Amino acid sequence: MRIDAVVINASPLITLFRSGQADLLPRLFGRIVVPDAVWKEVVQDEQADPAARDLPAQPWPVRESVEVSPRVSP
């Protein structure tokens, strides 16, 4: 079953790229949102890691700015 959209964090991106299985993501999810902070974390040292080198070259990630709402006290 394909899920329409997902927001992904750094750990699964790094793990999937390192294991050569990043192509699973677009097969499982229609839209893969990578928040700006996650994108920066993954690609910060492009020579050191497959995810850092390969994420920017992929056609499927949707890089988006995410706003964090202030926490409301009860």
DALIN-V499007 format. One record per backbone hydrogen bond with DSSP energy under -1.0 kcal/mol. NH is the residue of the N-H (numbers start at 1). CO is the residue of the C=O. E is the energy in kcal/mol with one decimal. If there is no record, write none. Layout:
nh->[NH/NH]
co->[CO/CO]
e->[E/E]
This chain:
nh->[3/6/8/13/14/15/16/17/18/19/20/21/24/25/28/29/30/31/33/34/36/39/40/41/42/43/48/53/54/55/58/62/64]
co->[28/31/33/9/10/11/12/13/14/15/17/16/21/22/24/25/3/4/6/62/64/35/36/37/38/39/45/49/50/51/55/32/34]
e->[-2.5/-2.2/-2.5/-1.2/-2.9/-2.6/-2.6/-2.4/-2.5/-1.9/-1.0/-2.8/-2.0/-1.2/-1.7/-2.5/-2.6/-1.1/-3.1/-2.6/-2.2/-2.7/-2.7/-1.9/-2.5/-2.5/-1.7/-1.9/-2.9/-2.4/-1.5/-3.1/-1.6]
